[in-house]
C-alpha cells in the first residue's frame, strides 16, 4: 500500500494511504488595485480568496461564487496564473485530500467587502477580506499546505 505525506494548515505532517486520498479542486483569485492585493485573513495568516468547487461547476463559476462568498466582491477572471497540487490533511475532519489549486488573476466588477457569504466553518477561521500593500505580503504567514507564497506574490506584483 503506497503512502504519502499530507500537511495540515498548522504545518503538521501526516501519513496517508494514496488510495484513501479524496480529490478536490480549489479555485482562487488574485485581485490587485492601486498597489494593494485583496487577501482573506484565515487562521493565523492569510490566503487568496477562493475555495472548493461544487459538482456541476466549472472553474470560472467556482471562482466567481467563492470569491463573492469570501469577500463580497463580484469578479471576472483576466488570466490563468498557475495550477498546483497539494496533499492536505484536514484536522477537523481527519481526512486527507489531493487538491488541485487553480489561481486566476481577477478584476473586481462590483460589490463591497462583506462577510455575509461566510459558511459556518469560515466563520470559525476566517475574517473580513482586506486590501494589503503587496510589499507587506512577504511579512505575513500564508495559510496554505504548499510553499507557493512567493510565486503567488510575484504574480500579484506583475498585476500592478
C-alpha positions in Angstrom: 0.0 0.0 0.0 1.6 3.3 -1.2 1.9 6.1 1.4 2.1 9.8 1.0 2.7 12.7 3.4 0.0 15.2 3.7 0.3 18.6 5.5 -2.3 20.3 7.7 -2.9 24.1 8.0 -0.6 24.3 11.0 2.2 22.7 9.1 1.9 19.3 10.8 2.7 16.2 8.7 0.5 13.1 8.4 1.0 9.8 6.6 -1.9 8.8 4.4 -2.7 5.8 2.1 -2.8 7.0 -1.5 -6.0 5.1 -2.2 -7.7 7.0 0.7 -6.9 10.4 -0.7 -10.1 12.4 -1.6 -9.7 14.5 -4.8 -10.7 18.2 -4.6 -10.4 21.3 -6.8 -9.9 24.7 -5.2 -10.1 27.9 -7.2 -8.6 31.2 -6.1 -8.5 34.8 -7.4 -5.7 37.3 -7.1 -7.1 40.9 -7.2 -4.7 43.9 -7.3 -5.7 47.5 -7.3 -3.6 50.6 -6.5 -0.6 48.6 -5.4 -2.7 46.5 -3.0 -3.8 42.9 -3.1 -7.0 41.6 -1.7 -6.5 38.9 0.9 -8.6 36.6 3.0 -7.3 36.5 6.7 -7.5 32.9 7.7 -6.3 31.0 10.8 -3.2 33.0 11.9 -2.3 34.0 8.4 -3.9 34.8 5.0 -5.0 33.1 1.8 -6.2 34.3 -1.5 -10.0 34.5 -1.8 -11.4 31.3 -3.2 -12.4 27.8 -2.3 -13.8 24.4 -3.3 -15.7 23.6 -6.4 -19.2 22.2 -6.2 -20.3 19.4 -8.6 -21.6 20.8 -11.9 -19.4 23.9 -11.7 -16.5 24.8 -14.0 -13.5 26.7 -12.5 -14.8 30.1 -13.5 -18.2 29.5 -11.8 -16.4 28.3 -8.7 -14.1 31.3 -8.8 -17.0 33.8 -9.0 -19.0 32.1 -6.3 -16.2 31.5 -3.8 -14.7 35.0 -4.3 -18.1 36.6 -3.7 -18.7 34.4 -0.6 -15.3 35.3 1.0 -15.1 38.9 0.0 -18.4 40.4 -1.1 -16.9 41.3 -4.5 -18.1 40.1 -7.9 -15.1 39.3 -10.1 -14.1 38.4 -13.7 -11.0 36.3 -14.4 -8.4 38.0 -16.6 -5.7 35.3 -16.8 -5.0 31.8 -15.6 -1.9 32.2 -13.4 -1.0 28.7 -12.0 -2.2 25.2 -11.1 -0.6 23.3 -8.2 -1.2 20.0 -6.5 -1.5 19.9 -2.7 -1.6 16.9 -0.4 -3.7 18.3 2.5 -4.8 16.9 5.9 -8.0 18.3 7.3 -7.6 18.4 11.1 -11.2 18.8 12.0 -12.4 16.0 9.7 -9.3 13.9 10.0 -9.3 13.3 6.2 -6.6 13.5 3.6 -7.0 15.3 0.2 -5.2 15.5 -3.1 -6.2 19.1 -4.0 -5.7 20.8 -7.3 -5.2 24.6 -6.7 -6.2 26.8 -9.6 -5.2 30.5 -9.4 -6.6 33.3 -11.6 -5.9 37.0 -11.9 -9.2 38.7 -11.4 -10.7 42.2 -11.7 -13.3 43.5 -9.3 -16.5 44.4 -11.2 -19.0 45.1 -8.4 -19.7 44.7 -4.7 -18.1 45.8 -1.4 -16.2 43.9 1.3 -18.5 41.7 3.4 -18.6 38.5 5.4 -22.3 37.9 4.6 -21.3 34.9 2.4 -19.3 33.0 5.1 -20.5 29.5 5.8 -20.4 28.0 9.3 -16.8 26.8 9.0 -15.5 30.0 7.5 -16.9 31.9 10.5 -14.6 29.9 12.7 -11.3 30.5 10.9 -11.7 33.5 8.5 -12.3 37.2 8.9 -13.2 40.0 6.7 -11.2 40.4 3.5 -8.8 43.3 3.3 -6.6 45.2 0.9 -2.9 44.9 1.8 0.1 46.6 0.3 1.8 44.0 -1.9 5.1 44.6 -0.2 3.5 43.6 3.2 2.6 40.1 1.9 6.2 38.9 2.4 5.9 39.6 6.1 2.6 37.7 6.5 2.1 34.0 7.1 0.5 32.3 4.1 -2.1 29.7 5.2 -1.6 27.0 2.6 -0.2 23.5 2.7 2.2 24.4 -0.1 5.1 26.8 0.0 4.0 28.8 -3.0 3.5 32.2 -1.4 6.5 33.9 -3.1 5.4 32.6 -6.5 1.9 34.0 -6.0 3.1 37.3 -4.6 5.3 37.7 -7.7 2.1 37.2 -9.8 0.4 39.8 -7.8 3.3 42.2 -8.4 3.0 41.7 -12.1 -0.6 42.7 -11.9 0.2 46.2 -10.5 
